[in-house]
């Protein structure tokens, strides 16, 4: 690739942004993606000494460090975590130039939290079927679409001897 350049014009189209892994679990940093920004000039040579920042779409994001300087290989590395589930588009700026390539990561909900989950139980009638809804959430209030394990319900009152059917 040649000798790294310092102060060369940065190419938005030749520079790259990559993330590994592309799926992380909602957390305050226990699960994160490593994002590498490679700054290049129009010839594809690495550019060292460029101030690099990274931005992420969505909410609840933590990016460290806040900014970095590209090294000898033209790279700057960041760590990204998030507490809110959903997709994130990662956009980098180097030396004031927005890199054309973006990276995408997906933040999935963490383990179910009994303290954050809830159940909706309507008033039932004796000897009649009563349906109730359980919404599992992780520690950050993200809705789980699958429990990842058994869901247990305790039924009391006059219908407690009746069988309980679970629908997922």
C-alpha positions as protocol buffer text, in pm:
chain_id: "A"
residue {
  index: 1
  type: UNK
  ca { x: 0 y: 0 z: 0 }
}
residue {
  index: 2
  type: UNK
  ca { x: 296 y: 233 z: 14 }
}
residue {
  index: 3
  type: UNK
  ca { x: 410 y: 478 z: 279 }
}
residue {
  index: 4
  type: UNK
  ca { x: 146 y: 628 z: 508 }
}
residue {
  index: 5
  type: UNK
  ca { x: 87 y: 994 z: 436 }
}
residue {
  index: 6
  type: UNK
  ca { x: 39 y: 1265 z: 694 }
}
residue {
  index: 7
  type: UNK
  ca { x: -171 y: 1564 z: 594 }
}
residue {
  index: 8
  type: UNK
  ca { x: -271 y: 1416 z: 254 }
}
residue {
  index: 9
  type: UNK
  ca { x: -616 y: 1483 z: 112 }
}
residue {
  index: 10
  type: UNK
  ca { x: -859 y: 1228 z: 253 }
}
residue {
  index: 11
  type: UNK
  ca { x: -1071 y: 1030 z: 9 }
}
residue {
  index: 12
  type: UNK
  ca { x: -1431 y: 978 z: 124 }
}
residue {
  index: 13
  type: UNK
  ca { x: -1475 y: 691 z: -122 }
}
residue {
  index: 14
  type: UNK
  ca { x: -1147 y: 505 z: -58 }
}
residue {
  index: 15
  type: UNK
  ca { x: -1164 y: 524 z: 322 }
}
residue {
  index: 16
  type: UNK
  ca { x: -1353 y: 248 z: 504 }
}
residue {
  index: 17
  type: UNK
  ca { x: -1556 y: 181 z: 819 }
}
residue {
  index: 18
  type: UNK
  ca { x: -1589 y: -177 z: 951 }
}
residue {
  index: 19
  type: UNK
  ca { x: -1749 y: -322 z: 1266 }
}
residue {
  index: 20
  type: UNK
  ca { x: -1689 y: -655 z: 1440 }
}
residue {
  index: 21
  type: UNK
  ca { x: -1904 y: -821 z: 1559 }
}
residue {
  index: 22
  type: UNK
  ca { x: -2208 y: -691 z: 1374 }
}
residue {
  index: 23
  type: UNK
  ca { x: -2450 y: -803 z: 1647 }
}
residue {
  index: 24
  type: UNK
  ca { x: -2414 y: -705 z: 2013 }
}
residue {
  index: 25
  type: UNK
  ca { x: -2634 y: -734 z: 2321 }
}
residue {
  index: 26
  type: UNK
  ca { x: -2778 y: -425 z: 2490 }
}
residue {
  index: 27
  type: UNK
  ca { x: -2539 y: -324 z: 2769 }
}
residue {
  index: 28
  type: UNK
  ca { x: -2342 y: -41 z: 2922 }
}
residue {
  index: 29
  type: UNK
  ca { x: -2023 y: -178 z: 2769 }
}
residue {
  index: 30
  type: UNK
  ca { x: -2017 y: -548 z: 2858 }
}
residue {
  index: 31
  type: UNK
  ca { x: -2106 y: -626 z: 2494 }
}
residue {
  index: 32
  type: UNK
  ca { x: -1952 y: -401 z: 2230 }
}
residue {
  index: 33
  type: UNK
  ca { x: -1846 y: -380 z: 1869 }
}
residue {
  index: 34
  type: UNK
  ca { x: -1497 y: -277 z: 1763 }
}
residue {
  index: 35
  type: UNK
  ca { x: -1520 y: -24 z: 1481 }
}
residue {
  index: 36
  type: UNK
  ca { x: -1215 y: 38 z: 1265 }
}
residue {
  index: 37
  type: UNK
  ca { x: -1196 y: 343 z: 1043 }
}
residue {
  index: 38
  type: UNK
  ca { x: -924 y: 325 z: 778 }
}
residue {
  index: 39
  type: UNK
  ca { x: -840 y: 666 z: 636 }
}
residue {
  index: 40
  type: UNK
  ca { x: -702 y: 668 z: 279 }
}
residue {
  index: 41
  type: UNK
  ca { x: -612 y: 922 z: 14 }
}
residue {
  index: 42
  type: UNK
  ca { x: -730 y: 920 z: -349 }
}
residue {
  index: 43
  type: UNK
  ca { x: -454 y: 670 z: -439 }
}
residue {
  index: 44
  type: UNK
  ca { x: -564 y: 432 z: -165 }
}
residue {
  index: 45
  type: UNK
  ca { x: -263 y: 506 z: 55 }
}
residue {
  index: 46
  type: UNK
  ca { x: -324 y: 521 z: 432 }
}
residue {
  index: 47
  type: UNK
  ca { x: -336 y: 868 z: 586 }
}
residue {
  index: 48
  type: UNK
  ca { x: -189 y: 905 z: 933 }
}
residue {
  index: 49
  type: UNK
  ca { x: -251 y: 1192 z: 1172 }
}
residue {
  index: 50
  type: UNK
  ca { x: -614 y: 1255 z: 1071 }
}
residue {
  index: 51
  type: UNK
  ca { x: -864 y: 1346 z: 1344 }
}
residue {
  index: 52
  type: UNK
  ca { x: -1140 y: 1083 z: 1332 }
}
residue {
  index: 53
  type: UNK
  ca { x: -1483 y: 1083 z: 1497 }
}
residue {
  index: 54
  type: UNK
  ca { x: -1759 y: 824 z: 1488 }
}
residue {
  index: 55
  type: UNK
  ca { x: -2135 y: 874 z: 1516 }
}
residue {
  index: 56
  type: UNK
  ca { x: -2412 y: 616 z: 1559 }
}
residue {
  index: 57
  type: UNK
  ca { x: -2781 y: 639 z: 1474 }
}
residue {
  index: 58
  type: UNK
  ca { x: -3038 y: 542 z: 1737 }
}
residue {
  index: 59
  type: UNK
  ca { x: -3041 y: 612 z: 2110 }
}
residue {
  index: 60
  type: UNK
  ca { x: -2855 y: 491 z: 2416 }
}
residue {
  index: 61
  type: UNK
  ca { x: -2519 y: 474 z: 2237 }
}
residue {
  index: 62
  type: UNK
  ca { x: -2175 y: 489 z: 2396 }
}
residue {
  index: 63
  type: UNK
  ca { x: -1874 y: 546 z: 2170 }
}
residue {
  index: 64
  type: UNK
  ca { x: -1522 y: 539 z: 2310 }
}
residue {
  index: 65
  type: UNK
  ca { x: -1299 y: 719 z: 2259 }
}
residue {
  index: 66
  type: UNK
  ca { x: -1492 y: 1032 z: 2158 }
}
residue {
  index: 67
  type: UNK
  ca { x: -1228 y: 1099 z: 1892 }
}
residue {
  index: 68
  type: UNK
  ca { x: -906 y: 939 z: 1775 }
}
residue {
  index: 69
  type: UNK
  ca { x: -613 y: 1010 z: 1546 }
}
residue {
  index: 70
  type: UNK
  ca { x: -538 y: 774 z: 1258 }
}
residue {
  index: 71
  type: UNK
  ca { x: -215 y: 583 z: 1311 }
}
residue {
  index: 72
  type: UNK
  ca { x: 61 y: 472 z: 1076 }
}
residue {
  index: 73
  type: UNK
  ca { x: -173 y: 231 z: 892 }
}
residue {
  index: 74
  type: UNK
  ca { x: -437 y: 503 z: 860 }
}
residue {
  index: 75
  type: UNK
  ca { x: -655 y: 334 z: 1119 }
}
residue {
  index: 76
  type: UNK
  ca { x: -848 y: 464 z: 1417 }
}
residue {
  index: 77
  type: UNK
  ca { x: -1036 y: 223 z: 1644 }
}
residue {
  index: 78
  type: UNK
  ca { x: -1350 y: 278 z: 1848 }
}
residue {
  index: 79
  type: UNK
  ca { x: -1570 y: 73 z: 2080 }
}
residue {
  index: 80
  type: UNK
  ca { x: -1950 y: 99 z: 2045 }
}
residue {
  index: 81
  type: UNK
  ca { x: -2213 y: -27 z: 2288 }
}
residue {
  index: 82
  type: UNK
  ca { x: -2580 y: 66 z: 2335 }
}
residue {
  index: 83
  type: UNK
  ca { x: -2858 y: 15 z: 2587 }
}
residue {
  index: 84
  type: UNK
  ca { x: -3146 y: 47 z: 2337 }
}
residue {
  index: 85
  type: UNK
  ca { x: -3213 y: -244 z: 2101 }
}
residue {
  index: 86
  type: UNK
  ca { x: -3225 y: -195 z: 1724 }
}
residue {
  index: 87
  type: UNK
  ca { x: -3004 y: -134 z: 1423 }
}
residue {
  index: 88
  type: UNK
  ca { x: -2728 y: 127 z: 1425 }
}
residue {
  index: 89
  type: UNK
  ca { x: -2565 y: 294 z: 1128 }
}
residue {
  index: 90
  type: UNK
  ca { x: -2209 y: 399 z: 1209 }
}
residue {
  index: 91
  type: UNK
  ca { x: -2072 y: 702 z: 1025 }
}
residue {
  index: 92
  type: UNK
  ca { x: -1714 y: 827 z: 1046 }
}
residue {
  index: 93
  type: UNK
  ca { x: -1561 y: 1165 z: 975 }
}
residue {
  index: 94
  type: UNK
  ca { x: -1187 y: 1201 z: 917 }
}
residue {
  index: 95
  type: UNK
  ca { x: -1019 y: 1538 z: 890 }
}
residue {
  index: 96
  type: UNK
  ca { x: -1360 y: 1696 z: 832 }
}
residue {
  index: 97
  type: UNK
  ca { x: -1444 y: 1456 z: 547 }
}
residue {
  index: 98
  type: UNK
  ca { x: -1745 y: 1225 z: 596 }
}
residue {
  index: 99
  type: UNK
  ca { x: -1647 y: 872 z: 493 }
}
residue {
  index: 100
  type: UNK
  ca { x: -1887 y: 741 z: 226 }
}
residue {
  index: 101
  type: UNK
  ca { x: -1889 y: 383 z: 357 }
}
residue {
  index: 102
  type: UNK
  ca { x: -2085 y: 316 z: 675 }
}
residue {
  index: 103
  type: UNK
  ca { x: -2101 y: 11 z: 897 }
}
residue {
  index: 104
  type: UNK
  ca { x: -2412 y: -138 z: 1052 }
}
residue {
  index: 105
  type: UNK
  ca { x: -2451 y: -320 z: 1381 }
}
residue {
  index: 106
  type: UNK
  ca { x: -2761 y: -465 z: 1544 }
}
residue {
  index: 107
  type: UNK
  ca { x: -2822 y: -433 z: 1917 }
}
residue {
  index: 108
  type: UNK
  ca { x: -3034 y: -718 z: 2055 }
}
residue {
  index: 109
  type: UNK
  ca { x: -3216 y: -718 z: 2392 }
}
residue {
  index: 110
  type: UNK
  ca { x: -3036 y: -866 z: 2689 }
}
residue {
  index: 111
  type: UNK
  ca { x: -3165 y: -1139 z: 2920 }
}
residue {
  index: 112
  type: UNK
  ca { x: -3516 y: -1106 z: 3060 }
}
residue {
  index: 113
  type: UNK
  ca { x: -3540 y: -903 z: 3379 }
}
residue {
  index: 114
  type: UNK
  ca { x: -3821 y: -989 z: 3620 }
}
residue {
  index: 115
  type: UNK
  ca { x: -3802 y: -636 z: 3762 }
}
residue {
  index: 116
  type: UNK
  ca { x: -3858 y: -479 z: 3417 }
}
residue {
  index: 117
  type: UNK
  ca { x: -4109 y: -732 z: 3276 }
}
residue {
  index: 118
  type: UNK
  ca { x: -4482 y: -709 z: 3338 }
}
residue {
  index: 119
  type: UNK
  ca { x: -4806 y: -903 z: 3309 }
}
residue {
  index: 120
  type: UNK
  ca { x: -5151 y: -783 z: 3211 }
}
residue {
  index: 121
  type: UNK
  ca { x: -5423 y: -986 z: 3379 }
}
residue {
  index: 122
  type: UNK
  ca { x: -5788 y: -896 z: 3321 }
}
residue {
  index: 123
  type: UNK
  ca { x: -6054 y: -979 z: 3575 }
}
residue {
  index: 124
  type: UNK
  ca { x: -6133 y: -1345 z: 3528 }
}
residue {
  index: 125
  type: UNK
  ca { x: -6454 y: -1534 z: 3591 }
}
residue {
  index: 126
  type: UNK
  ca { x: -6478 y: -1861 z: 3770 }
}
residue {
  index: 127
  type: UNK
  ca { x: -6484 y: -2164 z: 3538 }
}
residue {
  index: 128
  type: UNK
  ca { x: -6408 y: -1952 z: 3231 }
}
residue {
  index: 129
  type: UNK
  ca { x: -6086 y: -1919 z: 3038 }
}
residue {
  index: 130
  type: UNK
  ca { x: -5887 y: -1610 z: 3127 }
}
residue {
  index: 131
  type: UNK
  ca { x: -5613 y: -1492 z: 2896 }
}
residue {
  index: 132
  type: UNK
  ca { x: -5323 y: -1288 z: 3028 }
}
residue {
  index: 133
  type: UNK
  ca { x: -5023 y: -1132 z: 2859 }
}
residue {
  index: 134
  type: UNK
  ca { x: -4665 y: -1132 z: 2980 }
}
residue {
  index: 135
  type: UNK
  ca { x: -4422 y: -882 z: 2826 }
}
residue {
  index: 136
  type: UNK
  ca { x: -4061 y: -971 z: 2891 }
}
residue {
  index: 137
  type: UNK
  ca { x: -3810 y: -686 z: 2897 }
}
residue {
  index: 138
  type: UNK
  ca { x: -3439 y: -670 z: 2962 }
}
residue {
  index: 139
  type: UNK
  ca { x: -3270 y: -448 z: 3222 }
}
residue {
  index: 140
  type: UNK
  ca { x: -3290 y: -152 z: 2980 }
}
residue {
  index: 141
  type: UNK
  ca { x: -3666 y: -192 z: 2907 }
}
residue {
  index: 142
  type: UNK
  ca { x: -3609 y: -347 z: 2562 }
}
residue {
  index: 143
  type: UNK
  ca { x: -3892 y: -581 z: 2462 }
}
residue {
  index: 144
  type: UNK
  ca { x: -3788 y: -943 z: 2418 }
}
residue {
  index: 145
  type: UNK
  ca { x: -3945 y: -1126 z: 2126 }
}
residue {
  index: 146
  type: UNK
  ca { x: -3848 y: -1466 z: 2267 }
}
residue {
  index: 147
  type: UNK
  ca { x: -3781 y: -1561 z: 2626 }
}
residue {
  index: 148
  type: UNK
  ca { x: -3483 y: -1783 z: 2561 }
}
residue {
  index: 149
  type: UNK
  ca { x: -3615 y: -2010 z: 2833 }
}
residue {
  index: 150
  type: UNK
  ca { x: -3922 y: -2111 z: 3026 }
}
residue {
  index: 151
  type: UNK
  ca { x: -4175 y: -1853 z: 3143 }
}
residue {
  index: 152
  type: UNK
  ca { x: -4335 y: -1941 z: 3475 }
}
residue {
  index: 153
  type: UNK
  ca { x: -4672 y: -1811 z: 3595 }
}
residue {
  index: 154
  type: UNK
  ca { x: -4830 y: -1868 z: 3934 }
}
residue {
  index: 155
  type: UNK
  ca { x: -5210 y: -1880 z: 3926 }
}
residue {
  index: 156
  type: UNK
  ca { x: -5412 y: -1822 z: 4241 }
}
residue {
  index: 157
  type: UNK
  ca { x: -5776 y: -1787 z: 4335 }
}
residue {
  index: 158
  type: UNK
  ca { x: -6072 y: -2006 z: 4247 }
}
residue {
  index: 159
  type: UNK
  ca { x: -5933 y: -2112 z: 3909 }
}
residue {
  index: 160
  type: UNK
  ca { x: -5596 y: -2218 z: 4043 }
}
residue {
  index: 161
  type: UNK
  ca { x: -5676 y: -2588 z: 4005 }
}
residue {
  index: 162
  type: UNK
  ca { x: -5751 y: -2554 z: 3634 }
}
residue {
  index: 163
  type: UNK
  ca { x: -5485 y: -2640 z: 3376 }
}
residue {
  index: 164
  type: UNK
  ca { x: -5272 y: -2354 z: 3246 }
}
residue {
  index: 165
  type: UNK
  ca { x: -5197 y: -2344 z: 2872 }
}
residue {
  index: 166
  type: UNK
  ca { x: -4911 y: -2131 z: 2743 }
}
residue {
  index: 167
  type: UNK
  ca { x: -4914 y: -1979 z: 2393 }
}
residue {
  index: 168
  type: UNK
  ca { x: -4598 y: -1820 z: 2256 }
}
